[in-house]
């Protein structure tokens, strides 16, 4: 499966960047091979449009904010969030106002401190993370480009067997290379994986867990939201809850904007956000190094193209469910 060759992927929400990055002006973003401009209107609501002015094709991401609108940096044409041209400065004052000229606009929403975009009618709503309702603090960790397919990252996120090897320098316990037992509950938009894994507890992690033992147990509930979003809630023996939200927003076939933030039920005094980020960055950099060596074309048809082992069950299920979604979408009558 190549992202840009899979129309179904246009029907999901993806986080593209922290909303704070838009405070001083519009920003470009490529989603599924399509160049967009992301910006904020006068009410602070996010907007997403094609990154091409309908006048002389200049990139609107090189523009600026003007009275709650997006102004093209070339000739100053002003756009509303729905893509309509609202003002052409070169016209007489008595001919200003909304016009029939426009650029294509897309759904945009603000949630969890990030701008989310869907290119077509979403199959499912934005996820509701229970941690927000419980009052957990949110720590924004990073958003950066990884040269790998989103599905590879998602499979890796539910692969207990890689801990002892990819993460051997951080928390992986090579004394327990066998994969942990797991349970899976299927949902319409993905699944929940429930498992527990023994891991090492290195010094940097002891500080953010407030635990002195050299080993610990991760009780994990991993929720996969199709196609490329997961929330992994890890509960430790001392009651600490550390929920990692990771999304691989597809830029094109071979690269993803990886957005990650965490929810925790502790305070800054108990564990500094910078220390939490520092340990998670060690882990994610280990993942990134190996994932960027994988093939971006992920076969959904499990007929011997890639071999499997029992611990690959979550990834195999992902591929099967995505294949079923693609097949169902293909059977939906399209408007004339």
C-alpha beads as a LAMMPS data file, in Angstrom:
LAMMPS data file: protein, C-alpha beads

336 atoms
335 bonds

1 atom types
1 bond types

-500.0 500.0 xlo xhi
-500.0 500.0 ylo yhi
-500.0 500.0 zlo zhi

Masses

1 110.0

Atoms # bond

1 1 1 0.000 0.000 0.000
2 1 1 1.377 3.354 -1.080
3 1 1 -0.231 6.309 0.684
4 1 1 -0.752 8.586 -2.330
5 1 1 -2.238 5.715 -4.359
6 1 1 -4.858 4.916 -1.703
7 1 1 -7.838 7.309 -1.995
8 1 1 -9.344 5.993 1.249
9 1 1 -6.600 7.716 3.241
10 1 1 -8.033 11.111 2.285
11 1 1 -11.013 10.319 4.534
12 1 1 -9.237 10.504 7.893
13 1 1 -8.163 13.269 10.252
14 1 1 -4.425 13.894 10.601
15 1 1 -2.547 16.271 12.935
16 1 1 -0.252 18.439 10.827
17 1 1 1.426 20.827 13.281
18 1 1 1.089 22.514 16.699
19 1 1 -1.307 25.446 16.454
20 1 1 1.292 27.685 18.122
21 1 1 3.358 27.517 14.924
22 1 1 0.685 29.516 13.109
23 1 1 0.618 32.504 15.443
24 1 1 2.783 34.701 13.227
25 1 1 1.585 33.581 9.825
26 1 1 0.551 30.781 7.480
27 1 1 2.636 27.646 7.036
28 1 1 2.948 25.120 4.187
29 1 1 2.227 21.435 4.637
30 1 1 2.145 18.524 2.202
31 1 1 -0.540 15.949 3.002
32 1 1 -0.786 12.802 0.885
33 1 1 1.255 14.504 -1.811
34 1 1 -0.991 17.586 -1.869
35 1 1 0.466 21.002 -1.042
36 1 1 -1.629 22.904 1.492
37 1 1 -1.453 26.192 3.348
38 1 1 -2.440 26.017 7.022
39 1 1 -3.478 29.248 8.742
40 1 1 -5.644 30.837 11.457
41 1 1 -8.651 33.055 10.805
42 1 1 -9.583 36.089 12.852
43 1 1 -11.288 33.950 15.504
44 1 1 -8.244 31.727 15.944
45 1 1 -9.794 28.812 14.056
46 1 1 -7.547 26.773 11.762
47 1 1 -8.048 26.682 8.003
48 1 1 -6.554 24.548 5.253
49 1 1 -6.527 25.322 1.535
50 1 1 -4.543 24.512 -1.589
51 1 1 -1.233 26.324 -1.447
52 1 1 -1.789 28.106 -4.766
53 1 1 -3.369 31.490 -5.330
54 1 1 -6.066 31.379 -8.014
55 1 1 -4.661 34.596 -9.516
56 1 1 -1.072 33.848 -10.568
57 1 1 -0.367 30.567 -8.679
58 1 1 1.921 32.036 -6.003
59 1 1 2.136 29.947 -2.852
60 1 1 -0.322 31.277 -0.303
61 1 1 1.961 30.018 2.474
62 1 1 4.204 32.967 1.545
63 1 1 1.363 35.313 2.423
64 1 1 0.307 37.060 5.634
65 1 1 -2.691 37.676 7.885
66 1 1 -4.941 40.631 7.049
67 1 1 -7.958 41.409 9.248
68 1 1 -8.733 37.769 9.948
69 1 1 -8.108 36.642 6.369
70 1 1 -5.194 35.132 4.482
71 1 1 -3.591 37.594 2.067
72 1 1 -1.509 36.398 -0.863
73 1 1 2.038 37.720 -0.642
74 1 1 2.118 38.450 -4.397
75 1 1 -0.778 40.843 -5.026
76 1 1 -2.560 40.910 -1.685
77 1 1 -5.731 39.066 -2.652
78 1 1 -7.532 38.134 0.569
79 1 1 -9.139 34.755 1.233
80 1 1 -11.690 33.493 3.732
81 1 1 -11.309 30.120 5.472
82 1 1 -13.632 28.491 2.916
83 1 1 -11.283 29.510 0.079
84 1 1 -13.366 32.387 -1.305
85 1 1 -11.651 35.546 -2.510
86 1 1 -13.028 38.299 -0.271
87 1 1 -10.983 41.287 -1.385
88 1 1 -8.918 42.273 -4.407
89 1 1 -6.958 45.401 -3.409
90 1 1 -6.565 46.521 -7.010
91 1 1 -10.357 46.853 -7.443
92 1 1 -12.280 50.044 -6.605
93 1 1 -13.609 50.262 -3.060
94 1 1 -17.213 49.967 -4.244
95 1 1 -16.419 46.600 -5.900
96 1 1 -14.920 44.894 -2.847
97 1 1 -16.535 41.918 -1.103
98 1 1 -17.016 38.196 -1.607
99 1 1 -16.472 36.947 -5.166
100 1 1 -17.032 33.718 -7.062
101 1 1 -13.286 33.161 -7.231
102 1 1 -11.856 30.634 -4.810
103 1 1 -9.240 27.999 -4.114
104 1 1 -10.163 24.529 -2.808
105 1 1 -10.506 24.413 0.982
106 1 1 -10.558 21.431 3.355
107 1 1 -11.775 20.498 6.810
108 1 1 -9.570 21.752 9.614
109 1 1 -10.003 21.457 13.380
110 1 1 -8.123 22.340 16.542
111 1 1 -7.691 19.595 19.140
112 1 1 -5.023 18.697 21.690
113 1 1 -3.017 21.789 20.790
114 1 1 -2.619 20.698 17.153
115 1 1 -4.260 21.489 13.836
116 1 1 -5.936 18.457 12.243
117 1 1 -6.894 18.250 8.570
118 1 1 -9.072 15.884 6.519
119 1 1 -9.003 16.144 2.726
120 1 1 -12.426 14.496 2.276
121 1 1 -15.466 13.635 4.385
122 1 1 -13.970 11.794 7.412
123 1 1 -15.052 8.234 8.066
124 1 1 -14.687 8.736 11.824
125 1 1 -14.620 11.743 14.178
126 1 1 -11.506 12.984 15.897
127 1 1 -10.613 10.645 18.764
128 1 1 -11.591 11.478 22.325
129 1 1 -8.725 10.703 24.690
130 1 1 -9.950 9.913 28.185
131 1 1 -6.851 11.434 29.760
132 1 1 -7.988 14.927 28.814
133 1 1 -11.231 14.472 30.739
134 1 1 -9.303 13.086 33.717
135 1 1 -7.250 16.271 33.925
136 1 1 -3.894 14.732 32.987
137 1 1 -1.234 17.192 31.906
138 1 1 -0.262 17.188 28.228
139 1 1 3.366 17.432 27.169
140 1 1 4.053 18.160 23.499
141 1 1 7.133 16.128 22.585
142 1 1 7.928 16.629 18.904
143 1 1 6.734 16.843 15.341
144 1 1 9.276 15.995 12.674
145 1 1 9.637 14.230 9.340
146 1 1 10.544 10.537 9.329
147 1 1 11.411 8.839 6.055
148 1 1 9.114 5.870 6.497
149 1 1 5.545 4.883 5.761
150 1 1 2.908 5.541 8.402
151 1 1 1.796 1.919 8.470
152 1 1 5.337 0.771 9.285
153 1 1 5.386 3.068 12.302
154 1 1 1.952 1.898 13.425
155 1 1 2.925 -1.777 13.221
156 1 1 6.097 -1.023 15.154
157 1 1 4.043 0.722 17.852
158 1 1 2.183 -2.537 18.570
159 1 1 5.159 -4.884 18.169
160 1 1 6.291 -6.159 21.577
161 1 1 8.931 -8.384 19.986
162 1 1 11.166 -5.511 18.902
163 1 1 11.742 -4.100 22.412
164 1 1 14.642 -6.400 23.324
165 1 1 16.512 -5.558 20.127
166 1 1 15.691 -2.083 18.787
167 1 1 15.600 -0.699 22.348
168 1 1 18.468 -2.751 23.756
169 1 1 20.341 0.453 24.673
170 1 1 17.391 1.987 26.527
171 1 1 14.680 -0.132 28.172
172 1 1 14.708 -3.408 26.198
173 1 1 15.346 -6.497 28.300
174 1 1 17.237 -9.094 26.266
175 1 1 16.677 -11.520 29.121
176 1 1 13.044 -11.617 27.955
177 1 1 13.206 -11.693 24.140
178 1 1 10.024 -13.708 23.828
179 1 1 6.961 -11.594 22.944
180 1 1 4.449 -10.899 25.693
181 1 1 0.944 -12.331 25.669
182 1 1 -1.689 -9.947 24.398
183 1 1 -5.413 -9.532 23.920
184 1 1 -7.064 -7.595 21.100
185 1 1 -10.503 -5.973 21.046
186 1 1 -11.612 -4.920 17.565
187 1 1 -13.435 -1.635 16.937
188 1 1 -14.950 -0.125 13.795
189 1 1 -12.065 2.329 13.509
190 1 1 -9.231 0.114 14.785
191 1 1 -8.542 -1.990 17.863
192 1 1 -7.384 -2.045 21.465
193 1 1 -4.380 -4.199 22.391
194 1 1 -3.941 -5.141 26.055
195 1 1 -0.628 -6.549 27.236
196 1 1 2.119 -6.291 29.844
197 1 1 5.862 -6.418 29.295
198 1 1 8.861 -6.656 31.670
199 1 1 11.431 -3.960 30.873
200 1 1 14.661 -2.528 32.202
201 1 1 14.452 0.729 34.131
202 1 1 17.528 2.816 33.212
203 1 1 18.654 5.762 35.301
204 1 1 17.069 8.407 33.080
205 1 1 13.732 6.602 33.299
206 1 1 13.976 6.119 37.062
207 1 1 13.887 9.886 37.352
208 1 1 10.688 10.316 35.316
209 1 1 8.979 7.275 36.872
210 1 1 10.028 8.032 40.454
211 1 1 11.071 4.379 40.792
212 1 1 14.420 3.053 42.035
213 1 1 14.171 -0.544 40.828
214 1 1 16.329 -1.659 37.913
215 1 1 13.398 -3.419 36.229
216 1 1 9.672 -2.833 36.079
217 1 1 6.496 -3.987 34.358
218 1 1 4.650 -2.003 31.728
219 1 1 0.896 -2.620 31.801
220 1 1 -0.171 -1.372 28.389
221 1 1 -3.403 -0.576 26.595
222 1 1 -2.611 0.355 23.010
223 1 1 -5.417 1.844 20.920
224 1 1 -4.963 1.881 17.163
225 1 1 -7.078 4.395 15.247
226 1 1 -6.976 3.706 11.521
227 1 1 -4.947 4.477 9.606
228 1 1 -1.896 5.949 11.367
229 1 1 -2.733 7.026 14.923
230 1 1 -2.103 5.232 18.197
231 1 1 -2.494 6.000 21.872
232 1 1 -0.458 3.804 24.190
233 1 1 -1.414 4.090 27.861
234 1 1 1.300 2.619 30.069
235 1 1 0.542 2.139 33.766
236 1 1 3.446 1.340 36.072
237 1 1 3.334 -0.519 39.402
238 1 1 3.539 2.756 41.348
239 1 1 0.341 4.045 39.702
240 1 1 1.968 6.420 37.235
241 1 1 0.078 6.630 33.947
242 1 1 2.054 7.658 30.861
243 1 1 -0.041 7.838 27.675
244 1 1 1.799 8.340 24.404
245 1 1 -0.119 9.668 21.406
246 1 1 1.722 9.165 18.122
247 1 1 0.496 9.920 14.637
248 1 1 2.316 9.357 11.355
249 1 1 0.681 11.954 9.124
250 1 1 1.412 10.898 5.513
251 1 1 3.338 13.555 3.607
252 1 1 3.862 11.295 0.601
253 1 1 4.652 7.629 -0.040
254 1 1 8.026 7.630 1.657
255 1 1 7.770 10.207 4.425
256 1 1 5.542 11.011 7.396
257 1 1 5.195 13.938 9.758
258 1 1 5.439 12.187 13.106
259 1 1 3.512 14.069 15.787
260 1 1 3.859 12.933 19.392
261 1 1 2.547 14.196 22.706
262 1 1 1.926 12.511 26.039
263 1 1 -0.585 12.666 28.886
264 1 1 0.577 12.016 32.464
265 1 1 -1.147 11.910 35.851
266 1 1 1.746 13.540 37.703
267 1 1 3.030 17.095 38.035
268 1 1 6.017 19.097 36.838
269 1 1 7.406 18.976 40.372
270 1 1 7.302 15.172 40.333
271 1 1 8.817 14.817 36.862
272 1 1 10.078 17.640 34.698
273 1 1 8.562 17.743 31.223
274 1 1 12.052 18.138 29.747
275 1 1 13.143 14.856 31.364
276 1 1 10.015 13.062 30.126
277 1 1 10.701 14.268 26.594
278 1 1 14.397 13.382 26.856
279 1 1 13.725 9.721 27.640
280 1 1 10.971 9.339 25.049
281 1 1 13.284 10.897 22.462
282 1 1 15.913 8.245 23.147
283 1 1 13.295 5.574 22.491
284 1 1 11.772 7.194 19.401
285 1 1 15.179 7.830 17.846
286 1 1 15.915 4.107 18.198
287 1 1 12.644 3.371 16.396
288 1 1 13.318 5.956 13.722
289 1 1 16.749 4.565 12.900
290 1 1 15.383 1.119 12.073
291 1 1 12.082 2.235 10.507
292 1 1 13.806 4.508 7.999
293 1 1 15.465 1.393 6.586
294 1 1 12.112 -0.248 5.721
295 1 1 10.260 -0.317 2.387
296 1 1 7.480 2.316 2.154
297 1 1 5.228 0.023 0.096
298 1 1 3.471 -2.107 2.722
299 1 1 1.680 -5.142 1.225
300 1 1 -1.827 -5.582 2.617
301 1 1 -2.225 -8.964 0.922
302 1 1 -0.573 -11.497 3.254
303 1 1 0.396 -14.091 0.648
304 1 1 4.087 -14.547 1.289
305 1 1 5.432 -11.157 0.198
306 1 1 6.522 -10.566 3.803
307 1 1 6.862 -13.348 6.356
308 1 1 5.105 -13.221 9.736
309 1 1 5.478 -14.643 13.239
310 1 1 2.874 -14.922 16.034
311 1 1 3.827 -11.590 17.631
312 1 1 2.980 -9.843 14.341
313 1 1 -0.712 -10.398 15.051
314 1 1 -1.540 -6.692 15.615
315 1 1 0.201 -5.629 12.404
316 1 1 -1.427 -8.391 10.393
317 1 1 -4.794 -7.284 11.771
318 1 1 -4.070 -3.688 10.755
319 1 1 -3.359 -4.779 7.198
320 1 1 -6.487 -6.910 7.058
321 1 1 -8.722 -4.156 8.419
322 1 1 -7.290 -1.544 6.063
323 1 1 -7.759 -3.896 3.119
324 1 1 -11.399 -4.384 4.144
325 1 1 -11.927 -0.612 4.467
326 1 1 -10.424 -0.024 1.025
327 1 1 -12.624 -2.737 -0.493
328 1 1 -15.752 -1.347 1.188
329 1 1 -14.943 2.174 0.000
330 1 1 -14.518 0.950 -3.568
331 1 1 -18.055 -0.468 -3.493
332 1 1 -19.661 2.785 -2.322
333 1 1 -21.481 4.466 -5.242
334 1 1 -19.756 7.698 -6.134
335 1 1 -21.763 10.882 -6.923
336 1 1 -22.276 11.513 -10.647

Bonds

1 1 1 2
2 1 2 3
3 1 3 4
4 1 4 5
5 1 5 6
6 1 6 7
7 1 7 8
8 1 8 9
9 1 9 10
10 1 10 11
11 1 11 12
12 1 12 13
13 1 13 14
14 1 14 15
15 1 15 16
16 1 16 17
17 1 17 18
18 1 18 19
19 1 19 20
20 1 20 21
21 1 21 22
22 1 22 23
23 1 23 24
24 1 24 25
25 1 25 26
26 1 26 27
27 1 27 28
28 1 28 29
29 1 29 30
30 1 30 31
31 1 31 32
32 1 32 33
33 1 33 34
34 1 34 35
35 1 35 36
36 1 36 37
37 1 37 38
38 1 38 39
39 1 39 40
40 1 40 41
41 1 41 42
42 1 42 43
43 1 43 44
44 1 44 45
45 1 45 46
46 1 46 47
47 1 47 48
48 1 48 49
49 1 49 50
50 1 50 51
51 1 51 52
52 1 52 53
53 1 53 54
54 1 54 55
55 1 55 56
56 1 56 57
57 1 57 58
58 1 58 59
59 1 59 60
60 1 60 61
61 1 61 62
62 1 62 63
63 1 63 64
64 1 64 65
65 1 65 66
66 1 66 67
67 1 67 68
68 1 68 69
69 1 69 70
70 1 70 71
71 1 71 72
72 1 72 73
73 1 73 74
74 1 74 75
75 1 75 76
76 1 76 77
77 1 77 78
78 1 78 79
79 1 79 80
80 1 80 81
81 1 81 82
82 1 82 83
83 1 83 84
84 1 84 85
85 1 85 86
86 1 86 87
87 1 87 88
88 1 88 89
89 1 89 90
90 1 90 91
91 1 91 92
92 1 92 93
93 1 93 94
94 1 94 95
95 1 95 96
96 1 96 97
97 1 97 98
98 1 98 99
99 1 99 100
100 1 100 101
101 1 101 102
102 1 102 103
103 1 103 104
104 1 104 105
105 1 105 106
106 1 106 107
107 1 107 108
108 1 108 109
109 1 109 110
110 1 110 111
111 1 111 112
112 1 112 113
113 1 113 114
114 1 114 115
115 1 115 116
116 1 116 117
117 1 117 118
118 1 118 119
119 1 119 120
120 1 120 121
121 1 121 122
122 1 122 123
123 1 123 124
124 1 124 125
125 1 125 126
126 1 126 127
127 1 127 128
128 1 128 129
129 1 129 130
130 1 130 131
131 1 131 132
132 1 132 133
133 1 133 134
134 1 134 135
135 1 135 136
136 1 136 137
137 1 137 138
138 1 138 139
139 1 139 140
140 1 140 141
141 1 141 142
142 1 142 143
143 1 143 144
144 1 144 145
145 1 145 146
146 1 146 147
147 1 147 148
148 1 148 149
149 1 149 150
150 1 150 151
151 1 151 152
152 1 152 153
153 1 153 154
154 1 154 155
155 1 155 156
156 1 156 157
157 1 157 158
158 1 158 159
159 1 159 160
160 1 160 161
161 1 161 162
162 1 162 163
163 1 163 164
164 1 164 165
165 1 165 166
166 1 166 167
167 1 167 168
168 1 168 169
169 1 169 170
170 1 170 171
171 1 171 172
172 1 172 173
173 1 173 174
174 1 174 175
175 1 175 176
176 1 176 177
177 1 177 178
178 1 178 179
179 1 179 180
180 1 180 181
181 1 181 182
182 1 182 183
183 1 183 184
184 1 184 185
185 1 185 186
186 1 186 187
187 1 187 188
188 1 188 189
189 1 189 190
190 1 190 191
191 1 191 192
192 1 192 193
193 1 193 194
194 1 194 195
195 1 195 196
196 1 196 197
197 1 197 198
198 1 198 199
199 1 199 200
200 1 200 201
201 1 201 202
202 1 202 203
203 1 203 204
204 1 204 205
205 1 205 206
206 1 206 207
207 1 207 208
208 1 208 209
209 1 209 210
210 1 210 211
211 1 211 212
212 1 212 213
213 1 213 214
214 1 214 215
215 1 215 216
216 1 216 217
217 1 217 218
218 1 218 219
219 1 219 220
220 1 220 221
221 1 221 222
222 1 222 223
223 1 223 224
224 1 224 225
225 1 225 226
226 1 226 227
227 1 227 228
228 1 228 229
229 1 229 230
230 1 230 231
231 1 231 232
232 1 232 233
233 1 233 234
234 1 234 235
235 1 235 236
236 1 236 237
237 1 237 238
238 1 238 239
239 1 239 240
240 1 240 241
241 1 241 242
242 1 242 243
243 1 243 244
244 1 244 245
245 1 245 246
246 1 246 247
247 1 247 248
248 1 248 249
249 1 249 250
250 1 250 251
251 1 251 252
252 1 252 253
253 1 253 254
254 1 254 255
255 1 255 256
256 1 256 257
257 1 257 258
258 1 258 259
259 1 259 260
260 1 260 261
261 1 261 262
262 1 262 263
263 1 263 264
264 1 264 265
265 1 265 266
266 1 266 267
267 1 267 268
268 1 268 269
269 1 269 270
270 1 270 271
271 1 271 272
272 1 272 273
273 1 273 274
274 1 274 275
275 1 275 276
276 1 276 277
277 1 277 278
278 1 278 279
279 1 279 280
280 1 280 281
281 1 281 282
282 1 282 283
283 1 283 284
284 1 284 285
285 1 285 286
286 1 286 287
287 1 287 288
288 1 288 289
289 1 289 290
290 1 290 291
291 1 291 292
292 1 292 293
293 1 293 294
294 1 294 295
295 1 295 296
296 1 296 297
297 1 297 298
298 1 298 299
299 1 299 300
300 1 300 301
301 1 301 302
302 1 302 303
303 1 303 304
304 1 304 305
305 1 305 306
306 1 306 307
307 1 307 308
308 1 308 309
309 1 309 310
310 1 310 311
311 1 311 312
312 1 312 313
313 1 313 314
314 1 314 315
315 1 315 316
316 1 316 317
317 1 317 318
318 1 318 319
319 1 319 320
320 1 320 321
321 1 321 322
322 1 322 323
323 1 323 324
324 1 324 325
325 1 325 326
326 1 326 327
327 1 327 328
328 1 328 329
329 1 329 330
330 1 330 331
331 1 331 332
332 1 332 333
333 1 333 334
334 1 334 335
335 1 335 336
